[in-house]
Amino acid sequence: MMSSAAWKNAKSANAILPAGQVTPGPKVWTGEDDPNAADFRDWIPELKWTDGMKEIADFAVRVAAKVLSRQIVVKFCATPHHLGGASYGPSGELVFNKFRLGADWFEHGITEDVVRLLIHEFGHQLSADHLCAEYHEALCRIGAKLFAAARAGEMG
């Protein structure tokens, strides 16, 4: 524990940086600022979603309703420009990147990897910062709500 004067000195000397500057997390990719996405070649239209993609999208919508108490929009892209396997922001848009996750990832049904990714992404409803207490608490709350829903047979 440091006094407020010590914190002020440490910050002014750049000895202590915000977590987002030390280990920045990826921004939610929407394609809006990406010239390669302007022609929509990176977005996968719903008509071309595989059965596995549809199953995961439906599951993600149900999980969001249960653990975030909100409706979300699910999209799929296939782009190297997206920063990760998926992204979610407070706007309620969940984007899966088939290029990063691989086509097979979607064809195994609802796996632990799918649930883990959803918990991680939905934690960003409260915070974009992976290292802050709010994000950690969001993950714990989401995990507990998912457990309760599964135990009650509501996620099957």
Disulfide bonds with the S-S distance in Angstrom:
none
